[in-house]
């Protein structure tokens, strides 16, 4: 996770070239894309028609973000995901967390070789107890790969078709439709977020960018979602949004040092 979209571009270029074959694909995209000329589609069910309804302050911040897009020359439309609601609800998480972590820890120097050991010894943040207990409660080893998961791929196909049919370059919606939970009361105050509704289910790329703050000082975000392979475009648009708004969380974050040449 990064605060600046341009830092995400640097990290993506590094992660996409693990063998050291340097590529500036994501950083170069920062200069190729501006907000103007692109079509942003507001997902109604995650924004104005959210259930439960978006809190007024969250909606106001989102509307301000939409205003920034329009002022920059972007085309903004509204779309509905109601036709695929049943498909979204039909996709369920496959409980492969323990199996995946064990595979990752194989051959590595670590104090534990199974996340269940960490849970049973209390080696975790207290705020994570409920979620940790859930994910280590089962140990499935035969979860389908994304390429084999017909439910997730069907959702991705429908969302990409929605973008194609409406001429949308990206889908947008508030990261939260109400204030996020504070660190001190993470479990008690957490009320869900939009980041988990479309992107994890479909496997399509998405990025959240700071969009302002609530009066309480808590951060608000704007999420952009695109087609498969659109990571560079999403990062570039998020960067353009940040450059235009100056929204960065936390305010003292300095970002990565500039990279002027190949390592």
N, C-alpha and C positions, 0 to 999 in steps of 0.2 A: 504494500500500500504506500502511495506517495501523496503528498499534499498538492504538489504542482503537477499538472498534466504533462509538462515538458520533461519532468523527471521520469514519469511513467514511460515516455518515449525512449529515453536512454536505457531504462531497465529492460524494456521489451526488446530493444536491439541486442542487448547482451544475452538475454534469455533465449532469444530466437537463434542464437549462433553459439551453441555450447562448445563447439569444436574450435572456436577461435576465428572462424571465417567472418570478419567484421562486415556488418551491413548497417547503413544509415537509413533503412527503409522507414522507420517510424519517426526519426528526427527530421528527415527530409520532408515528410508529410506535413509537419508543422507549418511550413512556409507555403504549401500548395493549397491549403484549404482555409477559407474564411467562412464566417457565418452567413454572409450574403450569398444568395444563389442556391442555398440548400433548402430542402423542405423538411420541416420538423413536424411530426404528427403527435399531438397530445393524445395519450391513451385515456379516454374518458373515465373508465372504471377505476383507474388509479389516480385520478385527479379530481375533476369537478363532480363526477358521479360516484365517488368512492363510497364504500360501505364498510364500516360506518363513515358518515360524512367527514370530509376533511375539516380540521379546525380552521377558524377564520384566519388566524395569523399565518398558518402554514400555507393556506390558499393564497393569501396576499403576497407572500414571498415568492410562491410559484408564478403568480401572475406578473410580478415584477421581472422575473427571469424571462418569461415569455415576451414581455415588453422589450427586453434587451435584444432578444433574437429579432424581433420585428424591426426595431430601430436600426439594426445592423444590415437590414435588407433581406432577411430570411423570410421564407414563406412558411406560415404556420397554419396547420389544419387540425382537425379533430377526428379521431377514429375510435371504433368500438371493438373490444375483444369478446363481446357477448357471445358471438357464434362459436367460440372455441372454449367457453367456460367449462363444459363437461369434460373436454379433453384435458384441460389444465388440472381439474380436480381428480381425474383418473390416474394421473402420473404420481406415483408414490416413491418415497426414498427407499433405496435398497440398503439395508443395514450392513455395509461392508467397512465401516470405519475401523474397527479393531483389526480386521484382516489387512486393510491397506496400510495401517501404521506398522503392524508387525513386519510386513514385506519391506517397508521403507527402512526399518531398523535392522534388518538382517545384514550382518557383516559390518555394522557400524559400532563404534565405541559409544555405548550409552549405558546409563544406570539401570534402565529397564528395557525389556524386549517386548512388552505387551502393555498397551495403555490401561488395561484393567488393573495391572500391578500399581500403576501410578494412582488410580482412583482409590483402590483399597487402602493404600498407605496415606491418603490425604494429600498427595503431592499435586495440588492444583489450586487455582484461585477459588475462594469461597463462592464468588458470584457465578462460577461455572458449574457448580455442583449438579443442578438439575439437568442441564444440557449434557454434561459429561456422563451422568448416570444413564441417560437415554441412549446415547450413542455407543456405550460399551455393554448395553443390556443384551444385545444379540451379536452374533458373529457369523454373518453370512459370507461365504467364500465364492459364491457362484453368481454374483451380480453381473448383469450383461454389460458389455462395453457400450459406449454411446452408439457406435455403428450398428449394434445389434438391438438397441432399445427402440422398438417401433413406436412406443408412446411418446417418448421425448422427441424423436425425429419427426413425428407427425405434427407436434406442436410447433417445432421449428419451421416446418414447411408452411404451416398456416400463417405464422407471423411474417415470414418472408413474402408470402403471397399477398398478405395485407399491405405490406410496404410497396410491393411492385404495383399492385392494382390501384393504390392511391397516389403513387408517385412520391412516396415518402423516402427520404434518405435515412432518417433515423426516427425512432419512437422516443418520446420524452414523457416524464412524469416526475412528481416529487419523490425524493428518496424516502421521506416520511410525510404523512399527511397530518402529523401532530408532533409535538416536541419529542426528541429522543430521550431515552432514559439517562439519568445521571449515573456517573460511575459508582457513587456511594449507594444508590438504590437501583442498581441495574436490573435485578430480577423483579422487584416490586413495580417498577415504573415502565418496564418494557411492554410495548403494545403492538409489536410487530412492525415490519417495514416493507416497502414496495420492492426492495432489492431482491427479495426472495420469491417474488411472484412469477416473473417471466424468465429471467436469465438462467438461473440454475436448472429450471425445468426443461427449457428448450435447448440449453447449451450454446445459445447465441451470445456474442460478446456484448458487454455493457460496461459503462464507466459512470461513476458518481463524481460530481464536481461541486465544490462549495458554491452555494447560491445566496448566502446571507446568514443572518442570525435572528433567533427569536428574541423578544424583549428580555427574556431571562438570561440571554447570553449563549444559550445552547445553539449549536450549528444546524443549518438547514441545507439540504442538498438537492441537486437536479441530476436525475439519471438519464443517460442517453443509451439507447440500445440499437444495434445494427444487424446487418446480415453476417453470415459466416464469412470470415476473412476481412471484416471491416475494422479491425482493431486500430489500424493506423489512422483511418478516417475519424473514428470516435475520439481518439486521443487528440487529434488536431483540432476538432471542433470544441472539445473541452478546453484545450489551451486557448483558443480564440475567445471563448466565453470568459475565461479567467482574466485574460489580458484586457478585455473590455470592461469587466466589472471590478477587478481588483479584489475579488473575494478569495481570501486564503485563510485556512485554519490550520494551526494557530497563527496569530498575527506575526509572531517573531520567527516563523519558519523561514530559513534562508535557502533551502533547496540544495541540490547537488552542484558542485563546481562545474563551470563550463568545460566542455570537451571540444577542443579545436582541431584535434587530429586523431588518427587511429592509434590505439594502444600498441 
